[in-house]
């Protein structure tokens, strides 16, 4: 492999860092402790900082607006789902805690069972909601969580697609 240009090492380093940020962003679209969409967007910014790339301000601004918008929606959508189905903050928090437990629990489909069970426990124990109403509220929290996760995952995968497209279109500049 022959590197063209004096900034080849910097190009490759930034390409790798950007790709790692993309992967962390995809993981973060499912794990609530990592802001997935903004991290993926940071991967796009890092790619555009590579000397081989031309910095496209419009592209970075538009994708940044999308990233911030989805980041804000990530807090609104679960609350809407919870409220729409009669849930409380306890159900929403239960969903998040249940997700963490579901991820580390050695059970099949823990990542899906955990948020629902957490929301149900949150509603029944901390909000004192009973029976069908607790199940309905837990279902609302769970649906809000799934909708938000789907939107974040879709956005981070689109950002990854844009990243790959930009690298593919400028491949000869990197090598």
Secondary structure, DSSP 4 states (H G I P E B T S, - for coil): ----STTHHHHHHHHHHHHHHHHHHHHHTTSTTS-HHHHHHHHHHHHHHSTTSPP-HHHHHHHHHHHHHHHHHHHHHHHHHHHHTT--HHHHHHHHHHHHHHHHSSSTTHHHHHHHHHHHHIIIIIS---HHHHHHHHHHHHHHHHHHHHHHHHHHHHHHHHHHHHHHHTHHHH-
